[in-house]
Amino acid sequence: MKLKTKYILFLVILHLICLVMSFFIFQDNKVVFMLTEVFIIISVLISLNLYKQLILPLTYLRQGISAIKDQDFNVKFLFTGKKEVDELVDVYNRMIDELRKERTRQQEQHFFLEKLIQTSPTGIIVLDFDGQIKQINPKATAVLQVNPGLLSNHIQDMDTGTARTIRMDGLHTFKIQKSRFMDRGFERIFVMMEEVTAEIFEAEKNVYSKVIRMMAHEVNNTVGPVNSIMNTALAQQHLWLNEADDQLKSALKIAVDRNQNLNMFMRNFADLVKIPMAKKAQIDIVGLLKSVSELMFFQANEKQVSFKFNLPDQPYLIMADVEQMEQALINIIKNAIEAIENGGFILFTIDVNKKTLEITDSGKGVAKENIGQLFSPFFSTKKDGQGIGLTLVREILLNHGFEFSLKTFGEKDTRFTIRLM
């Protein structure tokens, strides 16, 4: 039974008793009976007034609790002029003001955090209590689309509170951090993925630039004087009149040629660190591809490799440095030819809508264990490889701001893709 019902029932019983008792007085003393009736009427009026005063705070409390349940923090009560009720109204109104301010502050913070996560250049993934993706920002989405195995192969087996640097497809390098936070008393996991490709490339370049400059300096200081001495000796005809000295003469010529090759070898490395800024101009990439393929025709023909073309009929213009792009294409095609053991094809495709150039070869492809090192300086899978071909390509394409990738999609299907924009 509600308190209000109990109070009303008590008043009704009390006044009924008074009426019954007054009836007995009526027979003995009518004046006292009249006074008693007046008293009962006054008592009823006072009781009703007290009822209203006592029930009003309960009504306010009920309405306030209902508003709080509905999370409506805009409901406030007016003062009644009664001290006890007004004290309750004042406490409630101040509490509602604080709740409204706190909710507004939390909403603003939540909105700011959401904006920060969505616009962050760092990939952020928030996992739910079961370890499944609950929230992911655009940067992390883009990373996982390109590298779908990143989450399952690298992140899930990481310990919480640790960091790891991962190199994907030999080109993109990410720093992965796995941390935790508390949500409603439970531990939640979030992952941050920051691309550090540019920093890694810059650090690599600084290291191998110093090494190459030092090597080139020492080789030139040695090869130059030695070749000068040997060429001077070979030019002295009177030293070689005796046929018995022909073997020595031949050995000196071989040594001179070997020194020249060593000099050329070092020059190739030096070219890697001396790539100038791209002098961009409008060039026809279709014409350049045909020109480079003609240049590489004889080398391809030796291994029975044919060139196939899926190119636009009209010139396709891009902004690029023609000399640097030519050098990059020569290295890509050279690698493709060398990847084909004997007999195969290289297909050149330009997708005008996607603005991409794709060079597909039917070679043996890239081994999984080598994917992470494809564009690393001095790394080569060839017996006599110098490991600068793809590094040079990397530097040229980065110099142009072109995105690129080298992937094996299946047997006899390896594609070097360049985004021409």
Protein Blocks (a to p, Z undefined) as FASTA:
>chain_A
ZZklmmmmmmmmmmmmmmmmmmmmmmmommlmmmmmmmmmmmmmmmmmmmmmmmmmmmmm
mmmmmmmmnopakbccddehiaklmmmmmmmmmmmmmmmmmmmmmmmmmmmmmmmmmmpc
bdcddddfkopafbdcfklmmmmmmmmmlmmmmmmmpcehiacdddeehlaccddddddd
deehiacdddddddfklmmmmmmmmmmmmmmmmmmmmmmmmmmmmmmmmmmmmmmmmlmm
pmklmmmmmmmmmmmmmmmmmmmmmmmmmmmmmcccdddddddfklmmmmmmmmmmmmmm
mnopacdddddfbdcdddddfklmmmmmmmmmmmmmmmpmggpaddddddfklopacddd
fbebjafklmmmmmgghiafbfklghlmmmmmmmmmmmnopacddddfbehiacddddfZ
Z
